[in-house]
């Protein structure tokens, strides 16, 4: 095992409104939030969060021109070690990631974004 699943993040035009929708749907609670991020808690080890995407184009199922959009946050103990492991599995570090403190952004082999995060 390289990482622990942490948070599923959905891009959206109004993070608080979408968080409130899912809080009502699931019975989870609105937790951490700022101007462009709202998290829900209450789902056990895996959380759900909503990230501001001002130019968000919603998916139009099953239209491949407007595909589903989300990314995964997975938690690791050591970013450098985990980076070597995920790159060996076929991931690639995304341009602009610039190795910020606490997380790094990659694409899986099919191009879906995910973040390696430290606790």
JONOR-V307871 format. One record per residue. RES is the residue in one small letter. NEAR is the number of other C-alpha atoms within 12 Angstrom. D_FIRST is the distance of its C-alpha to the first C-alpha in whole Angstrom. Layout:
BEGIN
res-><RES;RES>
near-><NEAR;NEAR>
d_first-><D_FIRST;D_FIRST>
END
This chain:
BEGIN
res-><x;x;x;x;x;x;x;x;x;x;x;x;x;x;x;x;x;x;x;x;x;x;x;x;x;x;x;x;x;x;x;x;x;x;x;x;x;x;x;x;x;x;x;x;x;x;x;x;x;x;x;x;x;x;x;x;x;x;x;x;x;x;x;x;x;x;x;x;x;x;x;x;x;x;x;x;x;x;x;x;x;x;x;x;x;x;x;x;x;x;x;x;x;x;x;x;x;x;x;x;x;x;x;x;x;x;x;x;x;x;x;x;x;x;x;x;x;x;x>
near-><11;22;24;21;25;28;31;28;32;35;31;27;22;24;33;29;22;27;36;25;21;26;26;14;13;17;15;22;25;30;22;20;21;16;16;24;27;35;35;37;26;19;21;13;16;21;32;38;42;38;34;27;20;14;11;19;17;21;17;12;11;10;10;11;12;13;15;20;26;28;27;33;33;35;29;26;19;21;28;20;16;28;33;18;20;28;22;15;16;16;25;26;29;22;12;10;19;13;19;14;16;21;27;33;32;35;27;22;17;12;17;21;29;35;39;44;30;24;18>
d_first-><0;4;6;8;11;14;17;19;22;25;27;31;34;35;31;33;35;32;30;33;33;30;31;34;32;29;30;28;29;30;28;28;30;32;34;31;28;28;25;26;24;24;22;19;16;16;19;22;24;27;27;31;31;35;36;33;34;33;32;34;33;33;34;32;34;33;29;27;26;23;19;16;15;11;11;10;11;13;14;15;12;10;13;13;10;11;14;14;12;16;15;18;20;22;26;27;24;25;22;23;22;20;18;18;19;18;18;16;18;20;21;20;19;16;16;13;15;15;16>
END
